Amino acid sequence: MKLLAGIALLGLALASSLTWNPTPRIEEVAFRPNGEYRYLFNGQVTTGLALPNTEQSATRIQAIVILQPVDERFLFQLNEIRFGSIQEEFEPHKLLPFERYQLARIGQRH
């Protein structure tokens, strides 16, 4: 939970636009010393009652995560971040496609 909150706050701090490359290049499949690692992160937080015919509310984040080992530390960076929100009836246990979300605009000061 702390990781998700940290990622969300870091995303707000780093994001400056809603431009998104629909086909990000994510090539890493194994750990290599002194390498750079890219991963596609998809997160969704859903609230509401899991009952038939009830509305759910959800927030979604999608970003490319870059990890770089430096000495005994890792540099952590989020690129091409986008946020969205939705409030309607849907299956709360499934990750919804981003096209169903209303994109949240993030200003320069974040």
Residue pairs with C-beta under 8 A, 6 or more apart in sequence:
4 43
4 45
7 41
7 43
7 61
7 63
7 78
8 61
10 76
10 78
11 61
11 63
11 78
11 81
11 83
12 106
12 110
13 110
14 77
14 78
14 79
14 81
15 78
15 81
15 82
15 83
15 106
15 110
16 106
16 108
17 106
18 82
18 103
18 105
18 106
19 80
20 62
20 80
20 82
21 80
24 38
24 40
24 64
24 80
25 38
26 38
26 39
26 40
26 64
27 38
28 35
28 37
28 38
28 39
31 37
33 69
34 69
35 69
36 66
36 67
36 68
37 66
37 67
37 68
38 64
38 65
38 66
39 64
39 65
39 67
40 62
40 63
40 64
40 65
41 61
41 62
41 63
41 64
41 65
41 78
42 60
42 61
42 62
42 95
43 60
43 61
43 62
44 58
44 59
44 60
44 61
44 95
44 96
45 58
45 59
46 56
46 57
46 58
46 92
47 56
47 57
47 58
48 54
48 55
48 56
48 57
48 92
50 92
50 93
53 89
54 89
55 87
55 88
55 89
56 86
56 87
56 88
56 89
56 90
56 92
57 85
57 86
57 87
58 85
58 86
58 87
58 90
58 92
58 96
58 101
59 83
59 84
59 85
60 83
60 84
60 85
60 86
60 96
60 98
60 101
61 81
61 82
61 83
62 81
62 82
62 98
63 78
63 79
63 80
63 81
63 82
64 78
64 79
64 80
65 76
65 77
65 78
66 75
66 76
66 77
66 78
66 79
67 74
67 75
67 76
67 77
68 74
68 75
68 77
81 106
82 98
82 103
83 103
83 104
83 106
84 98
84 101
84 102
84 103
84 104
85 101
85 102
85 104
86 96
86 100
86 101
86 102
90 96
90 100
